[in-house]
Amino acid sequence: MVRRYAVPDWMIAACAEARERGDWRAACAAARIDVAFTGAGPVAGLLAGFAPDLLRWHLPRSASGNAALAAGMRFLLAPDRPITPDTWVLVVRSPRWVTGTQRLTLEAARAGDLEEGPVFPLPPYLWDARRSTELRDLAAPAAGGAAGLLTVAGAGAGGAARPRGAGAIDLWASAGWLIDQADARSWPRDGRAILDGADPWVAARTLRWIADRFRGWSFPVWADGHRRPSRCVRLEVAGERNGITRSLSDPPQPGMTPARPCLHPVLLRQPVEIGLVARGLIPVREVHPLVRAALFPDVPAGSAPPRRDAHDVRVRVRCGGEWHWIGLRGNDLDLLDHTDADRMREQALRAFGGSLAGCFRAESAWYGGEGAVPRGLLEHRRDLWRRMEHGGSRVVLAMLDAGLDPHIRDGQGRTLLHRIHLFDHEELLPRLLAEGLDINAVSRRGWTPMCEALVHSAPAELLHALNAAGAYPQLSLTGPAEWAASPARRPTMPAPAVGGRDRGPAEMS
């Protein structure tokens, strides 16, 4: 899902074109990254190879199931040499909310000026196009420790099941790690999960890399940007060997920045693409081109197959003991196996309290009525929503131009106005209002678009724009107890009918 939605083909292509021109700002804009500084200046060397689409491809994701970025994280892009307080670095901030906008923020700062708190240094092969082939070195353990190039046929080694539990502890010990095996067997679930999911050889390489750059010897493995775990799994340099333990406190270490360099679990594993390709979960041609060139150089460049058009779908529905086809373009259904006479008959039956046939029942549910939406339509619904979530206003506007019903709703009854905080509102908000969307439409929870914007800490510019359009609650009413509009002002969910675009908005899950 991450590869399909979070870094779409158009983003990769736009970033590559901008990078070839040496236009790092255009590449950031294409990858939905806000730049918080003006001139390149002391970070020009870092920006020369910066591939923001490659960075977005590799960044940790939340466990929400919608491919959203892990929230509240700071990632450090630094020169590949020992870091001093005077070293200029790039800092990437992930969104504040998993359910919020998927835009990133890029900052430039001296290492000595970084704010306190966890920061996650990223090796150059995760964000620098000039170094991306070094990802290949992390795949060596998958081939039994032998260096060399992977082939598509040989990717199966990366898909082999890894030992878990006691087997994982033994694997770390056999890889040369100092580990108290008896103590490790009593670690809580989060600690054991690191042992199970990480690769001890990749972890050793990453530990030595971060220790050399930050002149430290003990680094916590930390997956949450918001809270500090009570006891951290720590990777430690112990002379010529490496150790893994759990500790309550940070040992004093010289040469550190005010921020605390941490290791994220995703940095301690083999490239996930190896396992995905091996298990058939992603075709190798859909792997990011820079990653594909590093891991699967036998696959010709530019050979990615054309992807399915999101606006031209057909699904099968059980109807009257037979399988019928329903066509779907954007948000409009077409019952391909039914005539106008069938529709009139179903309308008459419904008027007298009869039940709808399968196709018409699916149509009613799709447009906001009762009943279950067939799986194929649900998948299309999710597909539309994920593309808009991760693609931003550019994708939403393109879908609207292609015929997407602007009144579409998600599974919680929210319109595009409810989700406006996900997008750049300057162009999209006027378009949605011109399409006739109700600025005070309510979701199934009873919230208006302004409520959603306030909950997700939307920018002040968006709040003022909603307020100017007559949104409720007004900016002076920001308490949740006042969010429910009075019955006189509160619109109702439209009642669906059988047939026609006036059936009311659809919902997406």
Secondary structure, 3 states (H helix, E strand, C coil): CHHHHHCCHHHHHHHHHHHHHCCHHHHHHHCCEEECCCCCHHHHHHHHCECHHHHHHHCCECCCCCCCECCCCEEEECCCCCCCCCCEEEEEECCCCCCCCCCEEEEEEEHHHCCCEEEEECCHHHCEHHHHHHHHHHHHHHHCCCCCCCCCHHHHHHHCCCCCCHHHHHHHHHCCEECCHHHHCCCCHHHHHHHHHCCHHHHHHHHHHHHHHHCCCEEEECCCCCCCCCCEEEEEEECCEEEEEEECCCCCCCCCCCEEECECHHHHCCCHHHHHHHCCCCCHHHCCHHHHHHHCCCCCCCCCCCCCCCCCEEEEEEECCEEEEEEEECCEEEECCCCHHHHHHHHHHHHCCCCCCHHHHHHHHHCCCCCCCCHHHHHHHHHHHHHHHHHCHHHHHHHHHCCCCCCCCCCCCCCCCCCHHHCCHHHHHHHHHHCCCCCCCCCCCCCCHHHHHHHCCCCHHHHHHHHHCCCCCCCCCCCHHHCCCCCCCCCCCCCCCCCCHHHCCCCCC
